[in-house]
Amino acid sequence: MKLKVSPLSSALGAEIFNGNYSNPLNNEEIELIYKSFLKYHLLCLRSKTLNSKELYKLATYFGKPFTEVTRNHWDIDVPEISILESTYNSDKDKPKDPKLNRRSGWHTDHSFKKNPPKATILHAHNIPSYGGHTRFCNTRKAYEDLSAEMKILLKNLSTVHCYDTKRAPARPVKRSKEEIKDTPDVIHPLVRIHNETNKKALYFNSNRTDRIVGFERKKSDLLLDKIHIHMTQNKYRYDHEWEIGDIIIWDNRCLIHSVNVDYPIGEARFHLRTLIKNNAN
């Protein structure tokens, strides 16, 4: 059966049916999937569960997978694949305030790196009976809807991205000395030009974006807060309710995401993940 592409929402995303991703794809299938990725910014490949080697092979169709900062998540045999378990094993694991869980903040992956990944691939092996869905917002559409005056204001602004910022309500995973050396503060433009489509998008990470270069703190916070409120409006948003086997590939250059962290204690939530190097880097 041929691959079938169907939009997921008016804001972003498409799902693809009839794929067998444990086997190599042919050139026609690879071209269709990649064109759909650029068009919709997010793909959900409906699949059976894959092992790390199979997921790695699929990831190579989107570019070069690379290892994450936190080494304790690496798969021993395929270090480019991270094993992520977010199960609440006890009451202590689940914060009463969702904001105190880092994953609930709207973010784009690894913006604290000089060369952030162009895409993230997340593959569901176990999901809880409710909650735990991943939410996405389209920052390209959010940029396009800005007033002409705001676009002029943001045009030449850059921001400092840190592994941690006091603007975020929750602290990240602690780093080893080696990992700290690997993650110095970096500067990125506030309006990013997509290196494959040439479309502009807001580039802001509520977990990592610390301040606007050249602005005093209060002025910077006010503008960043305004941008955050604008880009997370419901009209730019799609919420993905996971099914076991789902493979989600999303474009970090024009999407932000967050996790609904309100799911049951004791029910497994387990994913495989990899990041894709940006072709421009």
Backbone as CSV, one residue per row, in Angstrom:
resi,resn,N_x,N_y,N_z,CA_x,CA_y,CA_z,C_x,C_y,C_z
1,MET,0.832,-1.201,0.000,0.000,0.000,0.000,0.865,1.248,0.000
2,LYS,0.437,2.277,-0.730,1.181,3.526,-0.773,0.968,4.312,0.514
3,LEU,1.973,5.120,0.861,1.854,5.978,2.030,0.721,6.977,1.834
4,LYS,-0.035,7.207,2.888,-1.146,8.157,2.852,-0.871,9.280,3.837
5,VAL,-0.951,10.543,3.372,-0.697,11.719,4.199,-2.015,12.421,4.481
6,SER,-2.265,12.727,5.755,-3.507,13.389,6.147,-3.202,14.463,7.189
7,PRO,-3.632,15.726,6.964,-3.369,16.790,7.944,-3.969,16.463,9.308
8,LEU,-3.271,16.903,10.365,-3.721,16.689,11.737,-4.520,17.862,12.288
9,SER,-4.216,19.067,11.820,-4.909,20.258,12.305,-4.690,21.389,11.317
10,SER,-5.400,22.498,11.514,-5.208,23.669,10.659,-3.943,24.438,11.036
11,ALA,-3.426,24.193,12.245,-2.257,24.921,12.723,-0.953,24.322,12.229
12,LEU,-0.870,22.990,12.222,0.368,22.303,11.861,0.131,20.802,11.876
13,GLY,1.046,20.065,11.288,1.088,18.620,11.453,0.307,17.805,10.440
14,ALA,0.845,16.606,10.156,0.165,15.617,9.319,0.537,14.233,9.815
15,GLU,-0.364,13.282,9.617,-0.057,11.893,9.959,0.111,11.099,8.677
16,ILE,0.944,10.075,8.750,1.226,9.237,7.586,0.922,7.791,7.935
17,PHE,0.111,7.183,7.089,-0.315,5.796,7.292,0.355,4.877,6.274
18,ASN,0.298,3.590,6.559,0.695,2.502,5.661,2.210,2.326,5.549
19,GLY,2.971,2.910,6.447,4.421,2.745,6.392,4.903,1.563,7.218
20,ASN,5.956,0.906,6.735,6.633,-0.144,7.503,8.055,0.336,7.748
21,TYR,8.298,0.908,8.923,9.555,1.609,9.171,10.635,0.718,9.772
22,SER,10.321,-0.557,9.918,11.363,-1.504,10.310,12.162,-1.967,9.097
23,ASN,11.667,-1.648,7.901,12.362,-1.956,6.657,12.819,-0.656,5.987
24,PRO,13.848,-0.726,5.143,14.291,0.485,4.432,13.173,1.044,3.547
25,LEU,13.104,2.367,3.437,12.133,3.018,2.567,12.735,3.215,1.177
26,ASN,11.878,3.257,0.164,12.380,3.529,-1.184,12.473,5.039,-1.414
27,ASN,13.089,5.441,-2.504,13.333,6.871,-2.753,12.043,7.674,-2.840
28,GLU,11.010,7.099,-3.438,9.726,7.786,-3.565,9.109,8.046,-2.185
29,GLU,9.205,7.072,-1.305,8.660,7.228,0.046,9.442,8.264,0.846
30,ILE,10.767,8.220,0.723,11.615,9.182,1.436,11.311,10.601,0.981
31,GLU,11.164,10.797,-0.331,10.870,12.128,-0.873,9.520,12.631,-0.382
32,LEU,8.498,11.777,-0.386,7.169,12.163,0.076,7.197,12.565,1.546
33,ILE,7.869,11.763,2.361,7.917,12.042,3.798,8.656,13.348,4.067
34,TYR,9.769,13.572,3.382,10.539,14.783,3.675,9.829,16.039,3.179
35,LYS,9.209,15.976,2.025,8.436,17.124,1.549,7.280,17.431,2.490
36,SER,6.660,16.394,3.027,5.560,16.580,3.984,6.071,17.191,5.279
37,PHE,7.265,16.803,5.690,7.881,17.370,6.890,8.083,18.876,6.745
38,LEU,8.597,19.313,5.604,8.810,20.746,5.380,7.483,21.492,5.248
39,LYS,6.485,20.853,4.679,5.190,21.503,4.475,4.407,21.655,5.772
40,TYR,4.372,20.588,6.580,3.514,20.561,7.765,4.268,20.820,9.075
41,HIS,5.598,20.814,9.044,6.457,21.080,10.209,6.491,19.932,11.223
42,LEU,5.486,19.085,11.213,5.417,17.944,12.139,4.757,16.781,11.419
43,LEU,5.345,15.593,11.590,4.753,14.372,11.056,4.532,13.375,12.179
44,CYS,3.415,12.672,12.107,3.183,11.508,12.968,3.149,10.287,12.068
45,LEU,4.175,9.458,12.163,4.209,8.201,11.424,3.545,7.142,12.290
46,ARG,2.414,6.632,11.841,1.733,5.568,12.582,2.492,4.271,12.334
47,SER,2.968,3.643,13.404,3.932,2.552,13.268,3.777,1.544,14.397
48,LYS,4.372,0.397,14.196,4.609,-0.509,15.319,5.858,-0.020,16.038
49,THR,6.142,-0.536,17.226,7.325,-0.081,17.950,8.595,-0.581,17.249
50,LEU,9.577,0.324,17.192,10.869,0.030,16.597,11.934,-0.056,17.675
51,ASN,12.997,-0.813,17.420,14.136,-0.800,18.332,15.040,0.373,17.963
52,SER,16.092,0.577,18.731,16.949,1.744,18.542,17.632,1.754,17.178
53,LYS,18.064,0.594,16.709,18.734,0.526,15.407,17.766,0.867,14.279
54,GLU,16.532,0.395,14.380,15.532,0.690,13.349,15.159,2.173,13.353
55,LEU,15.035,2.749,14.548,14.712,4.171,14.634,15.859,5.024,14.099
56,TYR,17.079,4.612,14.385,18.245,5.341,13.872,18.231,5.364,12.343
57,LYS,17.947,4.221,11.720,17.898,4.144,10.258,16.842,5.094,9.711
58,LEU,15.666,5.117,10.326,14.613,6.030,9.898,15.060,7.480,10.053
59,ALA,15.744,7.780,11.144,16.186,9.152,11.410,17.136,9.661,10.336
60,THR,17.934,8.779,9.745,18.916,9.214,8.742,18.260,9.768,7.484
61,TYR,16.978,9.466,7.258,16.278,10.037,6.110,16.052,11.543,6.286
62,PHE,16.162,12.022,7.514,15.949,13.442,7.800,17.252,14.201,7.998
63,GLY,18.361,13.482,8.069,19.650,14.118,8.273,20.535,13.257,9.146
64,LYS,21.491,13.883,9.812,22.455,13.155,10.626,22.039,13.192,12.096
65,PRO,21.697,12.044,12.693,21.388,12.005,14.127,22.650,12.266,14.952
66,PHE,22.475,12.886,16.126,23.634,13.108,16.998,23.254,12.874,18.456
67,THR,24.262,12.745,19.293,24.052,12.418,20.697,23.626,13.647,21.499
68,GLU,22.842,13.416,22.534,22.391,14.485,23.415,23.459,14.814,24.458
69,VAL,23.247,15.928,25.172,24.214,16.363,26.184,24.281,15.373,27.342
70,THR,23.118,14.962,27.851,23.080,14.098,29.035,23.374,12.650,28.641
71,ARG,24.577,12.206,28.963,25.068,10.912,28.515,24.373,9.723,29.171
72,ASN,23.767,9.931,30.345,23.137,8.808,31.033,21.880,8.315,30.319
73,HIS,21.406,9.047,29.303,20.222,8.629,28.548,20.587,7.835,27.295
74,TRP,21.849,7.810,26.934,22.249,7.189,25.675,21.992,5.681,25.684
75,ASP,21.504,5.168,24.552,21.439,3.728,24.349,22.876,3.207,24.210
76,ILE,23.213,2.158,24.899,24.593,1.647,24.897,25.046,1.277,23.494
77,ASP,24.158,0.650,22.724,24.526,0.182,21.388,24.381,1.257,20.320
78,VAL,23.447,2.181,20.534,23.209,3.260,19.560,23.141,4.574,20.338
79,PRO,24.285,5.188,20.659,24.287,6.362,21.536,23.532,7.566,20.983
80,GLU,23.306,7.608,19.664,22.522,8.706,19.098,21.047,8.614,19.488
81,ILE,20.639,7.467,19.961,19.267,7.268,20.446,19.271,7.369,21.960
82,SER,18.427,8.233,22.505,18.290,8.373,23.957,17.055,7.619,24.430
83,ILE,17.184,6.985,25.574,16.072,6.263,26.192,15.495,7.152,27.281
84,LEU,14.267,7.607,27.085,13.647,8.565,27.993,12.469,7.927,28.716
85,GLU,12.611,7.755,30.013,11.494,7.265,30.828,11.019,8.405,31.714
86,SER,9.755,8.761,31.574,9.175,9.858,32.351,8.030,9.370,33.234
87,THR,8.122,8.109,33.666,7.122,7.515,34.538,7.186,8.145,35.928
88,TYR,6.030,8.398,36.529,5.975,8.779,37.932,5.903,7.496,38.761
89,ASN,6.995,7.151,39.419,7.019,5.914,40.203,6.427,6.068,41.596
90,SER,6.313,7.319,42.081,5.745,7.578,43.404,5.157,8.981,43.443
91,ASP,4.467,9.299,44.535,3.879,10.634,44.698,4.950,11.723,44.643
92,LYS,6.152,11.418,45.108,7.219,12.407,45.147,7.684,12.809,43.750
93,ASP,7.493,11.916,42.767,7.957,12.187,41.407,7.067,13.183,40.668
94,LYS,5.806,13.292,41.102,4.832,14.120,40.389,4.611,15.425,41.132
95,PRO,5.084,16.556,40.594,4.913,17.830,41.292,3.441,18.254,41.314
96,LYS,3.030,18.875,42.416,1.650,19.349,42.518,1.393,20.496,41.550
97,ASP,2.414,21.303,41.309,2.308,22.399,40.352,2.988,21.968,39.051
98,PRO,2.231,21.809,37.935,2.833,21.371,36.674,3.986,22.254,36.204
99,LYS,3.976,23.545,36.566,5.036,24.454,36.138,6.394,24.057,36.703
100,LEU,6.388,23.274,37.780,7.645,22.842,38.389,8.239,21.620,37.691
101,ASN,7.556,21.140,36.664,8.100,20.078,35.826,8.645,20.731,34.556
102,ARG,9.910,20.560,34.314,10.601,21.244,33.220,9.928,21.012,31.868
103,ARG,9.401,19.819,31.660,8.836,19.470,30.361,7.568,20.251,30.029
104,SER,6.933,20.848,31.032,5.679,21.569,30.796,5.904,22.955,30.191
105,GLY,7.131,23.475,30.262,7.421,24.785,29.685,7.529,24.717,28.173
106,TRP,7.043,25.740,27.480,7.122,25.776,26.022,8.577,25.988,25.600
107,HIS,9.078,25.102,24.744,10.490,25.171,24.388,10.749,24.589,23.000
108,THR,11.913,24.883,22.483,12.444,24.241,21.284,13.731,23.538,21.706
109,ASP,13.925,22.335,21.241,14.978,21.490,21.798,16.385,22.033,21.556
110,HIS,17.151,22.007,22.646,18.597,22.277,22.615,18.954,23.642,22.024
111,SER,18.140,24.655,22.286,18.494,25.995,21.807,19.690,26.567,22.550
112,PHE,20.115,25.905,23.640,21.306,26.338,24.364,22.589,25.958,23.630
113,LYS,22.475,25.253,22.513,23.641,24.879,21.725,23.869,25.903,20.614
114,LYS,25.120,26.087,20.229,25.456,27.012,19.150,24.772,26.611,17.857
115,ASN,24.709,25.321,17.605,24.049,24.785,16.419,22.895,23.884,16.851
116,PRO,21.718,24.437,17.104,20.594,23.629,17.587,20.136,22.625,16.531
117,PRO,19.513,21.534,16.952,19.040,20.531,15.996,17.904,21.061,15.138
118,LYS,17.873,20.630,13.893,16.770,21.048,13.025,15.500,20.281,13.363
119,ALA,15.647,19.059,13.850,14.462,18.239,14.108,14.674,17.345,15.314
120,THR,13.553,16.961,15.918,13.523,15.973,16.990,12.632,14.822,16.549
121,ILE,13.037,13.614,16.877,12.228,12.430,16.596,11.944,11.730,17.919
122,LEU,10.678,11.516,18.219,10.252,10.908,19.477,9.333,9.738,19.153
123,HIS,9.607,8.585,19.769,8.916,7.332,19.427,8.346,6.700,20.689
124,ALA,7.022,6.512,20.724,6.333,6.032,21.923,6.367,4.514,22.034
125,HIS,6.911,4.029,23.167,6.876,2.601,23.478,5.826,2.283,24.544
126,ASN,5.695,3.160,25.531,4.664,3.003,26.567,4.037,4.357,26.837
127,ILE,2.736,4.396,27.002,2.046,5.645,27.298,1.038,5.409,28.420
128,PRO,0.777,6.411,29.269,-0.200,6.266,30.343,-1.628,6.271,29.804
129,SER,-2.571,5.918,30.631,-3.969,5.789,30.205,-4.623,7.129,29.917
130,TYR,-4.083,8.202,30.502,-4.567,9.541,30.168,-3.448,10.545,30.418
131,GLY,-3.600,11.738,29.826,-2.578,12.771,29.979,-1.300,12.408,29.239
132,GLY,-0.270,13.214,29.471,1.030,12.933,28.871,1.146,13.287,27.412
133,HIS,0.131,13.974,26.846,0.247,14.316,25.432,1.235,15.471,25.242
134,THR,1.744,15.600,24.044,2.716,16.637,23.716,2.029,17.704,22.873
135,ARG,2.248,18.957,23.254,1.585,20.092,22.615,2.592,20.858,21.762
136,PHE,2.136,21.374,20.634,3.014,22.080,19.707,2.377,23.406,19.290
137,CYS,3.222,24.424,19.042,2.764,25.701,18.491,3.622,26.073,17.292
138,ASN,2.968,26.673,16.305,3.596,27.038,15.040,4.143,28.460,15.137
139,THR,5.444,28.598,15.282,6.047,29.924,15.455,6.255,30.654,14.128
140,ARG,6.124,29.936,13.004,6.150,30.609,11.705,4.860,31.395,11.505
141,LYS,3.729,30.742,11.765,2.446,31.444,11.659,2.370,32.584,12.669
142,ALA,2.916,32.348,13.856,2.895,33.394,14.881,3.674,34.614,14.418
143,TYR,4.801,34.394,13.771,5.573,35.525,13.241,4.798,36.239,12.143
144,GLU,4.221,35.486,11.228,3.521,36.089,10.095,2.362,36.974,10.542
145,ASP,1.767,36.656,11.698,0.628,37.422,12.201,1.026,38.668,12.997
146,LEU,2.311,38.880,13.217,2.747,40.075,13.933,2.459,41.330,13.120
147,SER,2.279,42.435,13.808,2.103,43.712,13.121,3.401,44.098,12.421
148,ALA,3.276,44.978,11.428,4.469,45.453,10.718,5.432,46.140,11.677
149,GLU,4.883,46.871,12.649,5.717,47.575,13.622,6.511,46.591,14.495
150,MET,5.842,45.515,14.918,6.533,44.524,15.751,7.609,43.800,14.954
151,LYS,7.346,43.509,13.704,8.355,42.850,12.872,9.601,43.725,12.729
152,ILE,9.392,45.024,12.580,10.527,45.951,12.484,11.308,45.970,13.795
153,LEU,10.587,45.986,14.924,11.240,45.999,16.236,12.106,44.761,16.452
154,LEU,11.602,43.600,16.042,12.288,42.332,16.311,13.374,42.012,15.285
155,LYS,13.378,42.709,14.173,14.187,42.335,13.018,15.641,42.043,13.347
156,ASN,16.273,42.894,14.096,17.717,42.748,14.345,18.047,42.378,15.787
157,LEU,17.057,41.895,16.530,17.293,41.544,17.931,17.823,40.119,18.058
158,SER,18.692,39.936,19.029,19.221,38.611,19.356,18.994,38.347,20.840
159,THR,19.010,37.082,21.210,18.791,36.704,22.604,19.866,35.745,23.090
160,VAL,20.090,35.773,24.393,21.020,34.846,25.039,20.247,33.610,25.475
161,HIS,20.710,32.444,25.029,20.113,31.169,25.421,21.090,30.456,26.361
162,CYS,20.577,30.015,27.505,21.390,29.362,28.527,20.865,27.952,28.785
163,TYR,21.721,27.107,29.310,21.237,25.791,29.736,20.148,25.971,30.787
164,ASP,20.273,26.996,31.608,19.242,27.343,32.581,19.094,28.862,32.621
165,THR,17.891,29.335,32.911,17.633,30.759,33.086,16.661,30.944,34.241
166,LYS,16.830,32.023,34.991,15.939,32.294,36.104,14.530,32.630,35.644
167,ARG,14.351,32.873,34.347,13.005,33.092,33.824,12.166,31.816,33.880
168,ALA,12.815,30.658,33.819,12.089,29.385,33.857,11.745,29.018,35.297
169,PRO,10.519,28.553,35.567,10.127,28.224,36.937,10.725,26.917,37.455
170,ALA,11.198,26.045,36.559,11.735,24.741,36.971,13.178,24.608,36.530
171,ARG,13.962,23.906,37.323,15.382,23.733,37.035,15.597,22.503,36.140
172,PRO,16.609,22.549,35.270,16.899,21.417,34.392,17.680,20.319,35.110
173,VAL,17.930,19.239,34.365,18.753,18.146,34.872,20.156,18.666,35.163
174,LYS,20.718,18.280,36.307,22.062,18.730,36.657,23.087,18.141,35.695
175,ARG,24.117,18.956,35.413,25.152,18.556,34.480,26.424,18.139,35.208
176,SER,27.157,17.231,34.600,28.489,16.907,35.084,29.428,18.035,34.680
177,LYS,30.655,18.045,35.209,31.641,19.067,34.834,31.902,19.049,33.337
178,GLU,31.956,17.857,32.771,32.185,17.734,31.328,31.018,18.317,30.541
179,GLU,29.795,18.059,31.017,28.597,18.562,30.337,28.477,20.080,30.463
180,ILE,28.914,20.634,31.593,28.903,22.091,31.764,29.831,22.752,30.742
181,LYS,31.008,22.160,30.521,31.936,22.691,29.527,31.342,22.638,28.126
182,ASP,30.459,21.654,27.890,29.852,21.473,26.580,28.690,22.441,26.325
183,THR,28.266,23.196,27.358,27.035,23.989,27.225,27.220,25.432,27.692
184,PRO,28.111,26.183,27.074,28.226,27.615,27.398,27.015,28.372,26.859
185,ASP,26.784,29.588,27.365,25.702,30.419,26.846,25.955,30.730,25.367
186,VAL,24.869,30.854,24.606,24.980,31.145,23.172,23.993,32.257,22.808
187,ILE,24.177,32.846,21.644,23.297,33.912,21.160,22.652,33.476,19.847
188,HIS,21.314,33.672,19.772,20.557,33.360,18.555,19.675,34.547,18.181
189,PRO,19.365,34.714,16.910,18.415,35.762,16.508,17.023,35.466,17.058
190,LEU,16.291,36.498,17.389,14.929,36.331,17.898,13.972,35.949,16.775
191,VAL,14.287,36.372,15.563,13.548,35.948,14.372,14.502,35.107,13.534
192,ARG,14.161,33.850,13.360,15.048,32.913,12.688,14.559,32.653,11.264
193,ILE,15.485,32.592,10.313,15.149,32.266,8.931,15.422,30.786,8.700
194,HIS,14.388,30.061,8.317,14.485,28.623,8.072,15.425,28.384,6.897
195,ASN,16.465,27.595,7.105,17.499,27.441,6.086,17.091,26.568,4.902
196,GLU,15.912,25.945,4.944,15.443,25.163,3.794,14.242,25.800,3.098
197,THR,13.401,26.505,3.826,12.217,27.120,3.221,12.354,28.639,3.075
198,ASN,13.336,29.214,3.781,13.546,30.673,3.823,12.393,31.432,4.474
199,LYS,11.515,30.722,5.194,10.425,31.370,5.917,10.929,31.814,7.295
200,LYS,10.415,32.951,7.771,10.803,33.471,9.077,9.906,32.910,10.173
201,ALA,10.488,32.736,11.372,9.737,32.252,12.518,10.323,32.857,13.790
202,LEU,9.498,33.011,14.798,9.988,33.435,16.110,10.820,32.312,16.705
203,TYR,11.946,32.665,17.318,12.800,31.652,17.926,12.974,31.997,19.403
204,PHE,12.122,31.406,20.215,12.071,31.715,21.646,11.820,30.426,22.416
205,ASN,12.517,30.263,23.527,12.437,29.060,24.349,12.250,29.498,25.803
206,SER,11.063,29.270,26.353,10.791,29.764,27.704,11.661,29.090,28.759
207,ASN,12.241,27.939,28.441,13.138,27.252,29.376,14.592,27.708,29.262
208,ARG,14.961,28.334,28.148,16.373,28.625,27.877,16.661,30.090,27.528
209,THR,15.690,30.808,26.931,15.950,32.179,26.505,15.997,33.083,27.730
210,ASP,17.161,33.651,27.989,17.366,34.408,29.218,17.087,35.898,29.061
211,ARG,17.552,36.510,27.966,17.412,37.968,27.834,17.719,38.392,26.409
212,ILE,17.255,39.585,26.070,17.547,40.183,24.769,18.859,40.949,24.865
213,VAL,19.738,40.720,23.941,21.041,41.380,23.936,20.844,42.901,23.824
214,GLY,21.482,43.646,24.743,21.430,45.097,24.711,20.266,45.711,25.449
215,PHE,19.332,44.876,25.971,18.191,45.375,26.732,18.461,45.195,28.223
216,GLU,18.027,46.153,29.039,18.080,45.921,30.479,17.002,44.895,30.849
217,ARG,17.177,44.232,31.967,16.395,43.043,32.308,14.878,43.280,32.257
218,LYS,14.394,44.353,32.838,12.947,44.577,32.896,12.357,44.738,31.503
219,LYS,13.026,45.541,30.670,12.551,45.753,29.305,12.592,44.449,28.504
220,SER,13.645,43.683,28.707,13.780,42.395,28.029,12.662,41.441,28.444
221,ASP,12.415,41.330,29.733,11.378,40.419,30.229,10.001,40.787,29.691
222,LEU,9.708,42.071,29.637,8.396,42.511,29.157,8.180,42.111,27.701
223,LEU,9.199,42.301,26.869,9.050,41.952,25.460,9.011,40.440,25.261
224,LEU,9.853,39.701,25.974,9.848,38.242,25.842,8.526,37.645,26.336
225,ASP,7.985,38.203,27.398,6.680,37.731,27.888,5.587,37.984,26.858
226,LYS,5.638,39.122,26.214,4.650,39.468,25.189,4.738,38.496,24.009
227,ILE,5.957,38.185,23.601,6.161,37.233,22.507,5.644,35.850,22.891
228,HIS,5.931,35.450,24.119,5.510,34.127,24.593,3.993,33.998,24.577
229,ILE,3.292,35.004,25.052,1.825,34.974,25.069,1.272,34.901,23.651
230,HIS,1.877,35.676,22.753,1.403,35.699,21.367,1.575,34.343,20.691
231,MET,2.744,33.738,20.813,3.049,32.540,20.033,2.409,31.268,20.577
232,THR,1.855,31.314,21.782,1.220,30.128,22.360,-0.308,30.208,22.324
233,GLN,-0.851,31.077,21.492,-2.295,31.133,21.325,-2.817,29.820,20.720
234,ASN,-4.062,29.479,21.044,-4.647,28.223,20.592,-4.685,28.093,19.071
235,LYS,-4.783,29.211,18.358,-4.881,29.123,16.895,-3.590,28.631,16.244
236,TYR,-2.491,28.655,16.997,-1.210,28.156,16.481,-0.891,26.752,16.999
237,ARG,-1.825,26.116,17.681,-1.509,24.949,18.512,-2.151,23.648,18.030
238,TYR,-1.388,22.574,18.198,-1.884,21.209,18.007,-1.419,20.362,19.186
239,ASP,-2.335,19.600,19.797,-2.016,18.711,20.918,-2.030,17.271,20.420
240,HIS,-0.920,16.564,20.586,-0.840,15.181,20.117,-1.091,14.205,21.266
241,GLU,-2.135,13.417,21.117,-2.439,12.348,22.067,-1.789,11.069,21.548
242,TRP,-0.814,10.591,22.307,0.038,9.503,21.851,-0.704,8.176,21.739
243,GLU,-0.308,7.398,20.734,-0.637,5.986,20.637,0.673,5.214,20.609
244,ILE,0.682,4.023,21.174,1.912,3.221,21.165,2.359,2.980,19.720
245,GLY,3.631,3.224,19.467,4.183,3.071,18.130,4.314,4.376,17.373
246,ASP,3.610,5.434,17.798,3.709,6.719,17.103,5.154,7.207,17.037
247,ILE,5.540,7.690,15.865,6.843,8.335,15.677,6.568,9.774,15.253
248,ILE,6.924,10.718,16.113,6.693,12.127,15.818,8.027,12.767,15.420
249,ILE,8.031,13.414,14.265,9.193,14.173,13.807,8.755,15.625,13.688
250,TRP,9.421,16.527,14.423,9.021,17.928,14.323,10.215,18.838,14.069
251,ASP,9.905,19.988,13.480,10.904,20.948,13.026,11.136,21.987,14.115
252,ASN,12.297,21.925,14.756,12.622,22.859,15.837,12.855,24.283,15.347
253,ARG,12.986,24.468,14.048,13.231,25.791,13.492,11.964,26.639,13.434
254,CYS,10.793,26.004,13.560,9.537,26.758,13.447,8.435,26.227,14.360
255,LEU,8.782,25.380,15.327,7.807,24.896,16.303,8.397,24.982,17.704
256,ILE,7.506,25.181,18.691,7.842,24.966,20.101,6.903,23.884,20.620
257,HIS,7.274,23.266,21.739,6.432,22.206,22.282,6.497,22.178,23.798
258,SER,5.535,21.511,24.389,5.499,21.292,25.837,4.751,19.994,26.092
259,VAL,4.836,19.499,27.329,4.207,18.225,27.678,3.138,18.444,28.741
260,ASN,1.989,17.811,28.554,0.989,17.738,29.617,1.512,16.731,30.646
261,VAL,1.975,17.221,31.775,2.634,16.360,32.761,1.657,15.782,33.787
262,ASP,0.358,15.990,33.568,-0.650,15.458,34.479,-1.111,14.082,33.989
263,TYR,-0.358,13.049,34.366,-0.744,11.682,34.024,-0.539,10.794,35.255
264,PRO,-1.106,9.572,35.256,-1.173,8.767,36.485,0.182,8.321,37.030
265,ILE,0.255,8.227,38.324,1.420,7.665,39.005,1.426,6.152,38.802
266,GLY,2.592,5.616,38.488,2.737,4.170,38.356,2.450,3.614,36.973
267,GLU,2.027,4.464,36.027,1.796,4.012,34.655,2.963,4.447,33.779
268,ALA,3.535,3.499,33.054,4.772,3.734,32.312,4.587,4.768,31.202
269,ARG,5.545,5.670,31.117,5.653,6.603,29.975,7.096,6.515,29.497
270,PHE,7.277,5.964,28.303,8.607,5.574,27.834,8.726,5.880,26.348
271,HIS,9.754,6.649,25.967,9.987,7.016,24.568,11.452,6.805,24.195
272,LEU,11.700,6.623,22.922,13.032,6.747,22.339,13.099,8.095,21.634
273,ARG,14.260,8.727,21.685,14.396,10.045,21.065,15.753,10.191,20.395
274,THR,15.770,10.947,19.309,17.024,11.367,18.706,16.853,12.767,18.136
275,LEU,17.973,13.450,17.963,18.016,14.802,17.415,18.742,14.776,16.085
276,ILE,18.311,15.654,15.158,18.873,15.677,13.815,19.665,16.963,13.610
277,LYS,20.898,16.810,13.171,21.783,17.958,12.939,21.210,18.842,11.834
278,ASN,21.344,20.161,12.020,20.881,21.097,11.016,21.820,21.106,9.816
279,ASN,21.276,21.007,8.614,22.098,20.962,7.402,22.971,22.178,7.236
280,ALA,22.542,23.306,7.816,23.299,24.563,7.643,24.495,24.633,8.566
281,ASN,24.605,23.686,9.527,25.667,23.773,10.532,26.875,22.937,10.133
